[in-house]
């Protein structure tokens, strides 16, 4: 009995040691399998993805400026306001431009009348030439009758000389009349009244004055939201004065600043996944790479670094990569310029280009909100010409 009791206790630690060894071996195998699985997953999937959190939303900021100088009377929009394309943002005092417009209309009427007078003078001068030709013919006839009489000494030499002087005088008067007609014709030629240079110049001044009057209403070139309003009522502004900015909520993109070590396999057209800090992981945007910038941020900074100095320290540079966002997702979950995002690019498809090689055949952005039709003022000009032509 005592011998069995002495031999049993040493067997228990041996069993525990064996179990522990087996558990450690099993755990080691598990870690090895996890490591191998992760290695395979990294080789097949993860190594094709590049990620950065140095990425921010960017977009168009349409700077609003006046096209004419003037005094601000009304401000129709404030920061955060939504405005449609063509909405009036700022109104200027139109008093001076109205006076200029009225003066231009008066000048046009005067030019039409003066030019019309020149055209009438052409007819008068033409009739005057006919009169002078008749006078010359009469003087020449009188001289021809007196020459035989003078040869026969039937009239005095003085009378014959007077006849010759009358012919010379009539010829000179005819030459003057012709030159006057030619000078007048040089002013009007065979051009219609409304196409005369003086009339066209006056009409141009009317258009300019009308356009200046129309431009006292400063409209929004884009649909978007007002930001950075700086204009105040009563301010005297010029065409170089920034008034406010209009930021469209569409056509936003992300500038992702990837490290230069992440760009080797990045190509145009590769898909990207964007997560914004404002919505978190609950909203993920799909996008694609549309271009890689031609310089790093430090190269295009106001004071670029001078790497030729003796105390140079190498710093990994970052290159802006533009990521285009899905328009539908952007409409459902609007973003703001400057918001932080996390960008992940799938670089498995490397068939694209690193640099664009095609030239755009159409405008990237366009707006006709500030285009003004000249049809109303052209009709007004035509009415003024017709009213003063007769």
C-alpha positions in Angstrom: 0.0 0.0 0.0 2.6 2.5 1.0 4.7 1.6 -2.1 1.8 2.4 -4.4 1.2 5.7 -2.6 4.7 6.7 -3.1 4.7 6.0 -6.8 1.4 7.8 -7.8 2.2 11.5 -7.1 5.1 11.7 -9.6 2.8 10.6 -12.5 0.5 13.6 -12.1 3.0 16.3 -13.0 4.1 14.3 -16.0 0.6 14.2 -17.4 0.1 17.9 -16.9 3.4 18.6 -18.6 2.4 16.5 -21.6 -1.0 18.3 -21.9 0.7 21.7 -21.7 3.2 20.8 -24.3 0.4 19.6 -26.6 -1.5 22.8 -26.0 1.5 24.9 -26.8 2.2 22.9 -29.9 -1.4 23.3 -31.0 -1.3 27.0 -30.4 2.0 27.4 -32.3 0.4 25.5 -35.2 -2.6 27.8 -35.0 -0.4 30.9 -35.2 1.6 29.5 -38.0 -1.6 28.8 -39.9 -2.8 32.3 -39.2 0.5 33.8 -40.4 0.5 31.7 -43.5 -3.1 32.6 -44.2 -2.4 36.2 -43.7 0.7 36.0 -45.9 -1.4 34.4 -48.7 -4.1 37.0 -48.2 -1.5 39.8 -48.3 0.1 38.4 -51.4 -3.2 37.9 -53.2 -5.2 40.9 -52.0 -3.7 43.4 -49.5 -0.5 44.1 -51.5 -2.7 45.5 -54.3 -4.2 48.2 -52.1 -2.7 51.6 -51.2 -4.3 53.6 -48.4 -3.9 57.1 -47.0 -5.7 59.3 -44.5 -4.0 62.4 -45.9 -6.9 63.1 -48.2 -9.3 66.0 -48.3 -12.4 66.9 -50.3 -11.9 69.5 -53.0 -14.2 71.3 -55.3 -14.8 74.4 -57.4 -15.0 77.8 -55.7 -16.5 80.3 -58.1 -15.3 83.7 -57.2 -18.0 86.4 -57.7 -16.8 89.7 -59.0 -18.5 92.6 -60.7 -18.1 93.4 -64.4 -18.6 97.1 -63.9 -17.8 99.6 -61.1 -20.6 100.9 -58.9 -22.0 101.4 -55.5 -23.7 98.4 -53.9 -27.4 98.9 -53.1 -28.6 95.4 -52.3 -27.1 92.1 -51.3 -29.4 89.2 -52.1 -27.5 86.3 -50.6 -25.6 85.5 -47.5 -23.2 82.7 -46.4 -24.8 79.1 -46.5 -27.6 80.4 -48.8 -28.6 78.2 -51.7 -28.6 80.0 -55.1 -29.6 78.9 -58.6 -27.7 79.6 -61.7 -28.7 83.1 -62.9 -30.0 84.4 -59.5 -29.1 88.0 -58.7 -26.6 88.1 -55.9 -25.7 91.8 -55.7 -27.4 94.9 -57.1 -25.5 98.1 -58.0 -26.8 101.7 -58.2 -27.9 102.1 -61.9 -28.2 105.9 -61.9 -24.9 106.7 -63.6 -25.2 103.8 -66.1 -28.8 104.9 -67.0 -27.5 108.4 -67.7 -24.7 107.0 -69.9 -27.2 104.9 -71.7 -29.5 107.9 -72.4 -26.5 109.9 -73.6 -25.5 107.1 -76.0 -29.0 106.9 -77.5 -29.0 110.7 -78.1 -25.6 110.4 -79.7 -26.8 107.7 -82.0 -29.8 109.8 -83.1 -27.5 112.7 -83.8 -25.1 110.5 -85.8 -28.0 109.1 -87.9 -29.2 112.6 -88.7 -25.7 113.9 -89.6 -25.0 110.9 -91.8 -28.4 111.2 -93.4 -27.5 114.9 -94.2 -24.3 113.8 -95.8 -26.2 111.4 -98.0 -28.6 114.1 -99.0 -25.7 116.4 -99.7 -24.4 113.9 -102.2 -27.6 114.4 -104.3 -27.3 118.1 -104.0 -23.7 118.1 -105.1 -24.5 115.8 -108.0 -27.2 118.3 -109.1 -24.7 121.1 -108.7 -22.3 119.3 -111.0 -25.0 119.2 -113.7 -25.6 122.9 -113.3 -21.8 123.7 -113.7 -21.6 121.4 -116.7 -24.5 123.4 -118.3 -22.8 126.7 -117.5 -19.6 125.5 -119.0 -21.4 124.3 -122.1 -23.0 127.7 -122.5 -19.7 129.5 -122.0 -18.0 127.3 -124.5 -20.8 127.9 -127.0 -20.6 131.7 -126.5 -16.8 131.5 -127.1 -17.2 129.4 -130.2 -19.6 132.1 -131.7 -17.2 134.9 -130.9 -14.1 133.4 -132.2 -15.1 133.9 -136.0 -16.3 137.4 -135.2 -13.1 138.2 -133.5 -11.1 136.9 -136.5 -13.2 139.2 -138.7 -12.6 142.1 -136.3 -16.3 142.4 -135.9 -16.0 142.4 -132.1 -13.3 143.7 -129.8 -10.5 141.7 -128.5 -11.6 142.5 -124.9 -15.0 140.9 -125.5 -13.3 137.8 -127.0 -11.0 137.6 -124.0 -14.0 137.8 -121.6 -15.6 134.9 -123.4 -12.4 132.8 -123.0 -12.3 133.8 -119.3 -15.9 132.8 -118.8 -15.1 129.3 -120.2 -12.1 129.0 -117.9 -14.2 130.1 -114.9 -17.0 127.7 -115.7 -14.4 124.9 -116.0 -12.9 125.8 -112.6 -16.3 125.9 -111.0 -17.1 122.5 -112.5 -13.9 121.1 -111.1 -14.7 122.4 -107.7 -18.2 120.9 -107.8 -16.7 117.5 -108.8 -14.2 117.6 -105.9 -16.9 118.6 -103.4 -19.0 115.6 -104.6 -16.0 113.3 -104.4 -15.1 114.5 -100.9 -18.7 113.9 -99.8 -18.8 110.5 -101.4 -15.6 109.5 -99.5 -17.6 110.1 -96.3 -20.7 108.0 -97.3 -19.6 105.9 -100.3 -22.4 103.6 -101.4 -23.1 102.2 -98.0 -26.5 102.0 -96.4 -27.4 104.4 -93.6 -27.3 101.8 -90.8 -23.9 100.5 -92.1 -22.2 103.9 -92.1 -19.1 104.0 -89.7 -20.4 106.9 -87.7 -23.7 105.2 -87.1 -22.1 101.9 -86.3 -19.8 103.5 -83.8 -22.7 105.3 -82.1 -24.6 102.0 -82.1 -21.7 100.3 -80.4 -21.7 102.9 -77.7 -25.4 102.3 -77.1 -24.7 98.5 -76.8 -21.8 99.2 -74.3 -24.0 101.5 -72.2 -26.9 99.0 -72.3 -24.6 96.1 -71.3 -23.1 98.2 -68.4 -26.7 98.9 -67.2 -27.6 95.2 -67.4 -24.4 94.3 -65.5 -25.4 96.3 -62.5 -27.2 93.1 -61.5 -24.5 90.6 -60.6 -25.8 87.0 -61.1 -24.6 83.6 -60.0 -22.8 81.7 -62.8 -23.4 78.4 -61.0 -25.9 76.6 -58.8 -24.5 76.2 -55.4 -24.0 77.6 -51.9 -22.8 81.0 -51.0 -19.6 81.2 -49.0 -17.1 83.9 -47.9 -19.4 86.8 -48.5 -17.4 90.1 -48.1 -19.6 92.6 -49.9 -21.7 95.1 -47.9 -24.4 97.5 -48.9 -23.0 101.0 -49.7 -19.6 99.7 -50.7 -18.0 101.1 -53.8 -16.7 98.2 -55.8 -14.7 97.7 -59.0 -14.3 94.7 -61.3 -11.3 93.5 -59.2 -13.2 93.4 -55.9 -14.0 89.9 -54.6 -17.6 89.9 -53.4 -18.3 86.3 -52.4 -17.9 82.7 -53.6 -20.4 80.2 -54.8 -19.5 76.5 -54.2 -21.4 73.9 -56.2 -22.4 70.9 -54.2 -21.8 68.6 -57.2 -18.6 67.9 -59.1 -16.6 67.5 -55.9 -13.5 65.3 -55.8 -10.9 64.1 -53.3 -7.2 65.1 -53.4 -5.4 62.1 -51.8 -1.8 62.8 -50.9 -0.1 59.4 -51.3 3.6 58.9 -50.3 5.9 58.6 -53.2 6.6 55.0 -52.2 2.9 54.1 -52.8 2.7 55.4 -56.4 4.7 52.7 -58.3 1.6 50.8 -59.3 -1.0 53.5 -59.3 -2.7 54.2 -62.6 -5.5 56.3 -64.0 -8.9 54.5 -63.9 -8.2 52.3 -60.8 -11.1 52.0 -58.4 -11.0 53.7 -55.0 -13.0 53.5 -51.8 -13.5 56.7 -49.8 -14.6 57.0 -46.2 -15.3 60.5 -44.9 -14.8 61.5 -41.3 -18.2 63.3 -41.3 -20.2 60.1 -41.9 -17.7 57.5 -40.7 -17.7 53.8 -41.8 -21.4 53.8 -42.3 -21.0 55.6 -45.6 -18.5 54.5 -48.2 -18.0 56.3 -51.5 -16.9 54.6 -54.7 -14.6 56.5 -57.0 -11.7 56.2 -59.4 -8.3 57.7 -60.0 -8.6 60.4 -62.7 -5.1 61.8 -62.5 -1.8 62.2 -60.7 -0.5 65.7 -60.2 2.7 66.8 -61.8 4.4 68.0 -58.7 4.5 67.4 -54.9 3.0 69.7 -52.5 6.4 71.1 -51.4 7.4 71.7 -55.0 4.4 73.9 -55.6 4.4 75.7 -52.2 5.0 79.4 -51.9 8.5 78.9 -50.6 9.7 75.5 -52.0 12.4 73.7 -50.1 16.0 74.2 -51.2 17.5 70.7 -51.0 21.0 71.9 -52.0 21.7 73.2 -48.5 24.3 71.4 -46.4 21.9 70.5 -43.6 19.6 68.6 -45.9 17.4 65.8 -44.5 15.5 63.5 -46.7 11.7 63.6 -46.2 9.3 61.2 -47.9 7.3 63.4 -50.3 3.6 63.2 -51.1 1.9 63.5 -54.5 -1.7 64.7 -54.8 -3.8 62.1 -56.6 -7.3 63.2 -57.8 -10.1 60.8 -57.0 -13.4 61.3 -58.8 -16.5 60.6 -56.7 -19.7 59.0 -57.7 -22.3 61.7 -58.4 -25.3 59.7 -57.2 -23.6 58.9 -53.8 -22.5 62.5 -53.5 -26.1 63.7 -54.0 -27.3 61.2 -51.3 -24.5 62.1 -48.8 -23.3 65.7 -49.6 -19.7 66.6 -48.7 -18.0 69.9 -48.0 -14.7 71.3 -49.3 -11.8 70.6 -46.9 -13.4 67.6 -45.1 -11.0 64.8 -44.1 -11.3 61.4 -45.8 -9.7 57.9 -45.8 -8.8 56.7 -49.4 -8.0 53.2 -50.4 -7.0 52.5 -54.0 -7.1 49.1 -55.6 -3.9 48.8 -57.8 -4.4 45.3 -59.0 -5.4 46.4 -62.5 -2.2 48.1 -63.8 -3.3 48.5 -67.5 -4.0 52.2 -67.2 -1.6 55.2 -67.6 0.2 57.1 -65.0 -0.2 60.4 -67.1 -3.0 61.4 -69.3 -2.2 61.3 -73.0 -5.4 62.7 -74.6 -6.4 66.3 -75.0 -9.9 67.3 -73.9 -12.2 68.0 -76.7 -14.9 69.8 -74.7 -14.8 72.3 -71.7 -14.4 70.9 -68.3 -16.9 73.4 -66.9 -19.0 76.1 -68.6 -21.6 78.6 -67.7 -23.8 80.9 -69.8 -25.5 82.6 -66.9 -23.6 85.9 -67.6 -24.1 85.8 -71.3 -26.5 88.6 -72.3 -28.5 88.5 -75.5 -28.1 91.6 -77.6 -31.5 91.2 -79.3 -33.3 93.8 -77.2 -30.7 96.5 -77.7 -30.3 95.7 -81.4 -34.1 96.2 -81.8 -33.8 99.5 -79.9 -30.9 100.7 -82.1 -32.9 99.8 -85.2 -35.9 101.8 -83.9 -33.7 104.8 -83.3 -32.1 104.6 -86.8 -35.5 104.3 -88.5 -37.0 107.1 -86.4 -34.2 109.6 -87.4 -33.5 108.4 -90.9 -36.5 110.3 -92.4 
